[in-house]
Amino acid sequence: MIIGITGGTGFIGQAVREAAVAQGDETVLFSRREGEGRRLFSFTRPLDVSGCGALVHLAGESIVGLWTQEKRRRILESRVEGTRRLVEGIAAAGVKPRVLVSASAIGYYGDTGDEIVDEASPPGSGFLAEVTQAWEAEAVKAEAYGVRVVRLRIGFVLGRSGGAMKLIAPVFRLGLGGPLGSGNQWMSCIEIHDLAALVMAALHNESFSGAVNAVTPEPVTNEVFTYLTGTAAHRPAIIPVPALALRLLLGDLSQLLLDSQRVIPERCLENGFSYRFPTVERALDEVFREK
């Protein structure tokens, strides 16, 4: 199968490409710069998805950085407009792709405290919840063209070569890690190879449709996450970071670290998805494993 991938050069995109090639699929990348093996990704005109039997949509402005008004605009518009142009490309294609796996995030649920949520839970409030709801609403429009749409709500991705752990791991290796805020907020994570495998499962298994939480079956509190990370790094992790300090340093971005999200991957469990790293402990051991 030929799989078109937006955001294919990013941390998640590279893992998905490797998983696709290992499974015998062919990939076509969409990029803002056309070139050999790449098609144009544009916010202003429909994408050329001809020949693609499936699509994986990962492109969007990074949420890392201070959330100024301009940054918020880019985060929202990159997701909404990019997805809209992709769906317009589907509409224009003579032969439609069979499936679209479109990235979203567990930010959809907002701050849920200690409440356990799954794919049937209602949307939350706040900037990230509003962004993911608008993002998903654009992706769902592809269903009008007979495309099976999977809205992949991705949790905190654990991997050694990119994402937030690329910044966090060195801090813990220096023994400077510690709980954030109260440490009681829940974290729902997934290891990068498991995430790529889930994307492939969603592409090839028609049982996957609609919202799918891309997290491990066992969320942990930030306090437990901190302990497990310190253990994997073989360093103490006892230096706390007060919530006030995070808010002063990061502004609204601090909600990514302080919001509580206790998310269960009900759809993955129903469909028998097999995790290589089913717990945060095993995923962190992989992140800090000697190469």
N, C-alpha and C positions, 0 to 999 in steps of 0.2 A: 504494500500500500504506500502511496505517496502522501506524506504528511507535511502540510504547510505549517510553519512555526513563526509566530511573531515573538520578538524578544528572545530569539534563539541564541544570542551571544551572551546573555546574562547568566547568572549563577544557576537558576533553575533551568533555563533554556538549554544550557550546555549538557546538563544531566539528562534532560529529556532526549536530546539528540543522540547521546551515547546509548541510551536505552533503546531507542528506535532502531539504530544501526545494528545493535546486538541482536535484535529480534528479527532482522532481515527487512526492515522497512526502509524506504528512501525518504529523505527530508529535503524540503525546499525552505530556505530562510527568507523572511521578509525584513528588510532593513531600510533605514532612511537613505542609505547609499546603495544604489544598484551596482552589481558586479557579477563576477562569475558565480553561478549557483545561487544568486540572490535576486529577489524581486523587490520593487519599491514598496515601502511602507509609508503611507501618507495620511495626514490628518485632514486632507482637503479633497481627496478623490478616492473612488472605490478601489479596493485592492484587486489585483489580478489573481484569482484563485483557480484558474483553469487547470485541469489535470490533477488537482488535489482531491484525494478521496477522503481526507480528514484534515481538520485544522486544530491547532493548539494556539490559543491566544494568551500571551504572557506579557505583552508590551504595556508600559505605563511609566509615568514619572516616578522616580524613587521617592518613598515617603520619608527617607532619612534627610535631616536638615531642619532648620528652624521653619516653623509653619507661619511664614508671613502671609499676607493676603495674596501676594503673587504666587507663592509656593502652593497655597491651597488651590488657587485657580488652575495651576498646571497639573496638580495631582488629579483633580476632578476632570478637567477637560481632556487630558491625555487618555484617560480611561473611557470616557463617554464617546468622544469623537473617534478615537482609534477603533473602538468596537463597532461604532456606527458605520465607519468606512469598510470594515471587514464584512459586515452583514450586507452592505450595498454591493460588495463584490460577489457575495454568494447569490444575491438576487440577479446579478448580471450574468452569472456563469451559465453556459448552456447545459452542462452536466453538474449538478450540485454535489458538494461533498456530503458524505453520509452522516458525519458527526462533527460537532464543534465542542471541544473542551476549552472553556473560557475561564481564566483565572478570576478568582474573587478572594475574599479573606474572611476569617472568623470575626473580624471587626464588624461584620454584618449584624452581630447579636448585641453589640455595645457592651457596656460593663454589666455583667450578670451576677456579680457577687459570688455566693456559694451555690447558686442555682445551677443544676445540671441542664444543659441545653443540647438539642440535636437538630437535625435538618428541619423538623416540623415546628421548631420554636419560632416565635415572631421576631421581626427585626427590632433592633434597639435604636437608641438615639445617639446623637453626637456626630462629629464630622466624618469619622471613618465609616460609621454605619450608613450615613447618607450617601457617601461616595460609593460604597459597595452595592447599595440598593439601586442607585442610578446605573452603575456598571452592569449589574445583572439584568436590569430591565432592557438594556440595549442588546445583550446577548440573546435573550429569550426571543427576540424578534426573528431570529433565524429559523425558529420552529415553523413559521408561516410558509417556509420554502421546503418543508419536509425534512429538515435537518434535525437529528437528535442532538439536543444541547445538554451538556453537563456543566453545571456551574460549580467549579471546584473552590470551596472555601478553605483557603490554605492557612494553617496555623504558623507558629514560630518554627522556622526551618533550621535544622541542626546539620551543619556540615563543616568540614575543615577548610574548604577552599573558597568560601564566599559567604555572603549574607552577614547577619549580625554576629555570628560566632567568630568570624574572622577578626572582628574588633574585640569581642569579649574574651576569647581564649587567651591572648597574651596577658591580659589583666590578671586572670586567674593563675597563669603560670608564674607570675611575679608574686603571688600570694596576696594580691590586693583586692580580691573579689569579696563580695558580701551581699546580704539581702538588700532588696530595694524597698524603700518605704516600710510598711508593716511586715512585709514578707508573706502576708496571708493571702495575697491575690493569686488566683489560679492561672496556670500557664498550660496551654494546649499546644503540643509540639509535634513535629514529624521529621525524621531523618531524610536527607536529600535523596538518597537512593530509593527509599520507600516512596517518596513523593513522585519520583520519575516513574517508578513501577506502577503507581496508582494512575498516573496519566495514561500509561500504555494500556492498563486494564480498562480504563474508561473509554478509550478509543476502540478497543477490540471486543469488549463485552457489552452487548446491547442491554443488559440488565441495569447498567448505570445510566441514569437519566435524571435531569433536574438537579437540585442542590445535593452536593456531596461534601461532607466535612473531611478535609485532608489533615487529619491529626492521628496520633496514637490513641489506643483505647483507654489509656490511663493518664489523665492530666495530673499535674502536681502543683503544689503551691510554690511560690517563688523561693520561700525558705528551703524547701526540699530541693528545688532545682539548684540553688546555690550550693547546698551541701554536696549534691551529687557531682556538680561541676568541679568543686574543690577536690573531691575524692578522685575523680578521673584525672585531674591535673596533678595529683599528689602534693597539694598545697593547702594550707588553711584558708578558709573563706569566711572570715568573721568580721570584716570591716563593713558596717552598715552604711547605706546611703539614704539619708532622710528624704521623705517625700518632698518636703519644702525645697531642699537643695536641688532635687531633680526638676521641680517646676521652675525654679529661678534660672537654672542652667539651660533647660531645653524648651521651656514654654509649653505650649499645648502638645508638643511631641512627647512629653513625659507620660501622657495617657497611654501610650503604647506599652510602657513599662509598669504602670500602676493600675491599669484597668484589670479586672478579674474576669477570666473567660474559661469556664469549666465545660469544655465542649466534648461531646461523644460522637464518634464516627459511625452512626447507626447504619447508614447505607453501605459502608465498607463491610461491616460485620454481617449484614444481611446477605451480601453478595459473596461472602467467603474470601475476601481479599486477605492474602497472606503477607504479614509484615515480616520483614527481615530483622527489623529492630522495633519490637512491639512495646518497649518501655523506654522512658527517657534515660534511664540508667545505661541501658545497652547502647543507645544512640550516642550518649556522651562518651562512653568508653571508645566508640569508634572515632569520634572527633579527636580525642587526645591520644589515640593509639600511635605508637611509634611506627613510622613508615618502613 
